[in-house]
Amino acid sequence: MRLLILPWLLFLLIESGHPQTSQPEQAQLILYREKEFISGMGKGYPFKINEEKMGKLSPNRYVQLAVNPGRIKLEFDSNYLSDSRPLWLRVQAGQTYYVKVVVEIDFLSTTIVMAPVDPQKAQQELSRMKPEYTQPIAKPD
């Protein structure tokens, strides 16, 4: 019996001495959209990060999301009346990135344009906005 307990106690002692590995620090992504004249009549557009549906973004709203460091692909879901080109960002742990979204309406189509924004300018624009509460959309079974 002692032969079984001794190795087990030794294992527990060794494991408690090693620091636990934690998840890497994440980056913050703040996606925002100002008030727009007509632009979608207040419609919220769904968006994805790295092909994962994350929620929607309405006019005069912002979304703050934690993302893993590395290269991310940000895009809005398109339908037959709207077009969105993906925005690729390389994000670093512990940093905050601001992306402004603008909806441009043409005669028969809508284009969703995204661009990174300087933090000072973004914070000024964000001061007039409300948060958009988003949660990852459940995947169908």
N, C-alpha and C positions, 0 to 999 in steps of 0.2 A: 504494500500500500504506500509506504514511504517513497518507493521508487517512482510512483505515479504522481504524487503530490509535489515532490521536490522540483521536477522539471516544469511543472505547471506554475509554481510559485516563482521560479526563476524567469520564466517567460513573462509573467505579469510585471515583475520588477524591471525587466529590460524595457518593455513596452511603455511603462509609465515614465521612464527617463527620457524618451524621445519626444520632442515636441510634435503635436498633432499638425498634420498638413492641412492648411486651410485653403479655401477656394481663392483664386487670384482676385485681386482688387478689380472692380469693374469701372467702366467709364460711364459718364452721364451724357445722354443725348436729349436735347430739348428741341422739340419739333413744334413750330408755331405758325399760325396763320392769322393775319390781320383782318379787320373788317374790310369787306370788298363791296363795291357798288354792283349790285345784281349778282355777281359771281355765284352761280349755283343756287341763288335764293336761300342762302343759309344752310345748304346741304352739307352734311359731313361726309367726307370721302374716306373709305377704308384704306389702311396702309399695311405694308408688310416690312419686316426686317429679316433679311436672310431667308426669304420665302415663307416665313412664319407670320400668319395674320396676327396683328397686335391690337387693332381697334380702329377708331375713326378719328378724323380731325375736322372740326367745324370752324366757321369763321369766328374770329376774335377769341380763339382758344389756343392753349398750348398743352403739350404732353411731355412729361419728363419720364424717361425710361433709363434703366440701368442696362448696359450692354457689355458683353465680353470684349476685351481688348482684341485688336486685329482688324481685318478688313471686313466692313459690313456693307450690305446692299440694302438700300432704302428705296421702296417704290410704292406707289399708290395703285390700287386695283383699277384696272381700266375696263370700260365697257365699250359698246359700239359708238357711244357719243363722246367718250373722253379718251385722252391719250396721256400717258405718263412715261417719262424716260427715267430709268433708275439712276440714283445718285450713289456712287461708291465713296466710302469714307474709310480712312485708316485711323482707328482710335487707339489711344493709349490709356492704360489704367490710371485712374485718379484724375483724369482730365474731363472737362465739360465741353461739349460741342453743341453749337446752336445752328439749326437749319430752318430757314424761312421757306414757307410754302406759299405760292401764289397761284391762283386759278385764273387762267386767261380764257375768255370766251370769245369765240369767233362766230361767224354766221351759223354754221352747222356743227361746230365741234367745241370741245372744252379741252384745254391743255393744262396739265398740272406741272408747274415748274418748281424745282427745289434748288436752293443754293446755301452753302455755309455762310454764316454771318459773324462779323467781329463781335466778341462778347459784350463790349460796351454799348454798341448800337442795339444789339439784341435785348439787353437788359432794359434799355429805355423803352423799346417797343413792347416788351413783356409786361411792363408796369401797368399797362392799360387793358390787359387781358385776364381772362379767367381760365382756370385749369379745365381740361377735358379729362374726365376720368375714364380710363380705358383699362381693360383686362384682356389677356389673351383669349381669343375666341376658341371655344371648344371645337375640337376636330370631330367630325361625325364618325360613328362606329362602323 
